[in-house]
Amino acid sequence: MIRLDCAPLIQIPDRDNVWHIFARTPGLGGDAWCHLVPGTERALLIDTGFGVGNLKGMVEKLTNLPVDVLNSHNHGDHVGGNGQFARAYIHEADVPGLQAIYDRGKEGPRTVTPPGEVFFFEKEDVQQFKQTEICPLKDGDVIDLGGGYEVEIFHLPGHSPGGIAALDRKRRMLFTGDAIVFTPTYIKGNLRTPHVAPALYSVEAFHKGLLRLQEHLSEFDVIYPGHSQQGLSPQYVPDMIACCEELMNGDLTVHEELATGNNVANPLQVHVHGLAKIAFTPDRIMIKDLEAKYSE
Ligand SMILES: [Zn+2]
């Protein structure tokens, strides 16, 4: 029997003791990234991937500090390894969705396909998915890691109601989960249940969050998203704002059609402005349309 240790996770060092951890997809979704951000007292692990491979074992080799998890949002490719850690911070609007995943029980997130379907791993390599403490966050909250290292939370709803970006001001790094990615930001499709507030699934709500982030544009040099290419330019923020504004003003031009693994028959409709791309559906742009459709 082949027993994976840390694989399929791969750690990549960055400056000032930050590590980026690549989590290969065990399903049909995209590969994901986690980020280990230490202070002097505690370390923050931003996202936990799919829950395949011993993430905690890897993290303990990279830092001696106690580690808390910060989930960029509540989707299965970002919370799969939460069960290995005592607690996870997450935006309050994503708490019901995270709890729903915990309640589904030990088979874990739906993103994990049966072992061996996409690449080889054993049942034992899927980490036990269990309830751990949930620590709800709000926009503007700061997590103190000691030694002047702290991370500020920016609420960026749209892709998920409680999506966030996390700003490490001392290192001038921004971590954006799936809110700002090299590939299109998905703001599309039917709402997941349970949904707390339909408004928070809209391009309009995303835009509002981006405007606050824009005020802090001079405080970071680089963006690390939850998927695909790392080390993106801060220019994504103003471009994303313009991309949202075009959609909100009724310009629904489809600049790209993207047929991905899950969407071959139904290609994503993508609106582009500069570096920024949003995969959209017309019913999830304006808050009033979402509220009319989902509020009762
Ligand atoms: Zn994701």
Boltz pocket constraint, residues with backbone or C-beta under 6 A from the ligand:
constraints:
  - pocket:
      binder: B
      contacts: [[A, 32], [A, 75], [A, 77], [A, 78], [A, 178], [A, 226], [A, 227]]
      max_distance: 6.0
